[in-house]
């Protein structure tokens, strides 16, 4: 009988908080939005927008950066 996902130990995901930037999270990730919809990314690291300026929300597109 194959191992089920529940048989594997749960490993914590690392989240890196940046003062003026996105939350960096080790992937893959699933993000549940306010409306209940779920978006996923299978990348090894994702940047989650915290300023809500991103056109790709919840993924960061660097819109938080000061422009010269």
Secondary structure, DSSP 8 states (H G I E B T S, - for coil): ----GGGS------EE--TTS-EEEESSEEEE-TTS-EEEE-SSEEEE-SSS--TTTTB--STTS---
